[in-house]
Amino acid sequence: MDWPSLLSPLPASISILLILLSSLTSMISASMGVGGGTLLIMTMAQVMPASALIPVHGMVQLGSNGGRLAMTLRHVEWKALASFVPGAIIGALVASWLLIRLPAGVLELAIAGFVLFTIWGPGLPQRALGHLGTLIAGAVTTLLSSMVGASGPMVASFIKQRGGGRQSTVATFAACMTLQHLSKAFVFGVAGFVFRDWLGLMVLMVLSGVVGTWLGLRLLSRLSEQRFDLAFRWVLTVLALRLVWLGVTRLTN
């Protein structure tokens, strides 16, 4: 029996490719702090139906970030997470009611602008990094995550602004993204998406992602704070510039 063909509605060769890619992108996120999820959804968008893209990607990223959270739990900045959770719940509830998109291109440009400002700008005021600012960030990014699938660069840039070492950045980011992707099970369940049709592929992509996460964390432990900070900034910058290109393209089409 050709078991890969039973994993999802996709051709068997595509399913296997996505399983292998899940490991690679998880390794990137674990070692660089961000980027893997965006690379994964960019690739999945080329081969999957639009109706399945965001929910399937969300469940795979839930497993990847959940595994990374479990492996880095002691480094989580719990105060930031406690402020992020109420906002994430609000964002998920609004998304389940709304489930629409802004005009094509506007959302991408807004996210890119925020990311580039937080990385290379003068920095957010201390008040914006406090309890209320983190709550608002949780609500907005969770809503965006359900709309476009990959709000990781925006969350990562906000977490980075709060300070902390590379271990804390990766762990707290993983915790925030785990909550966001968990909310998608609720949002798209309410919307009627049939997760069962994609269950085999999602499970194997999650398991593959756990392996990639383990390898990525081994690489992270060998990076100095300075090298991690530089790599983290440039990965986010490249992702933001891609969003600028995508946003301009969609606005002009």
Sequence and secondary structure as in RCSB ss.txt:
>XXXX:A:sequence
MDWPSLLSPLPASISILLILLSSLTSMISASMGVGGGTLLIMTMAQVMPASALIPVHGMVQLGSNGGRLAMTLRH
VEWKALASFVPGAIIGALVASWLLIRLPAGVLELAIAGFVLFTIWGPGLPQRALGHLGTLIAGAVTTLLSSMVGA
SGPMVASFIKQRGGGRQSTVATFAACMTLQHLSKAFVFGVAGFVFRDWLGLMVLMVLSGVVGTWLGLRLLSRLSE
QRFDLAFRWVLTVLALRLVWLGVTRLTN
>XXXX:A:secstr
  GGGGSSSS HHHHHHHHHHHHHHHHHHHHHSSSHHHHHHHHHHHHS HHHHHHHHHHHHHHHHHHHHHHSGGG
  HHHHHHHHHHHHHHHHHHHHH    STTHHHHHHHHHHHHHHHSS   GGGGSHHHHHHHHHHHHHHHHHHS 
 HHHHHHHHHHT   HHHHHHHHHHHHHHHHHHHHHHHHHTT  GGGGHHHHHHHHHHHHHHHHHHHHHHTTS H
HHHHHHHHHHHHHHHHHHHHHHHHHHH 
